[in-house]
Amino acid sequence: QSMGADVAWIVDVSGDFALTDSLRVARFNRETMLWRSPRISCDEIVFDELKDGKLMGRAWLGSNEPLDAPFVLDFESGALLKGQIVGP
């Protein structure tokens, strides 16, 4: 990010964790990136919960209201179950 966006993270009980660069999400174990999502936000992502293998949060899609788009990622595979891809 050229604008110095915050980095957020959330940790699973297994010790694996997800990070966001404010545009997409990536899951890591201690040594390796396991997956990276497509771009799901224009400029901000907030994690709400990691429960039952689902990572839930909200993204900003460029509307007048920030964090207006809920998303759900499968924590195992990285598949986007709810939400939308907003760019490359």
Secondary structure as GFF3:
##gff-version 3
##sequence-region A 1 88
A	DSSP	beta_strand	8	11	.	.	.	ID=ss1
A	DSSP	beta_strand	17	20	.	.	.	ID=ss2
A	DSSP	beta_strand	25	28	.	.	.	ID=ss3
A	DSSP	beta_strand	33	36	.	.	.	ID=ss4
A	DSSP	beta_strand	45	51	.	.	.	ID=ss5
A	DSSP	beta_strand	54	59	.	.	.	ID=ss6
A	DSSP	beta_strand	69	74	.	.	.	ID=ss7
A	DSSP	beta_strand	80	82	.	.	.	ID=ss8
###
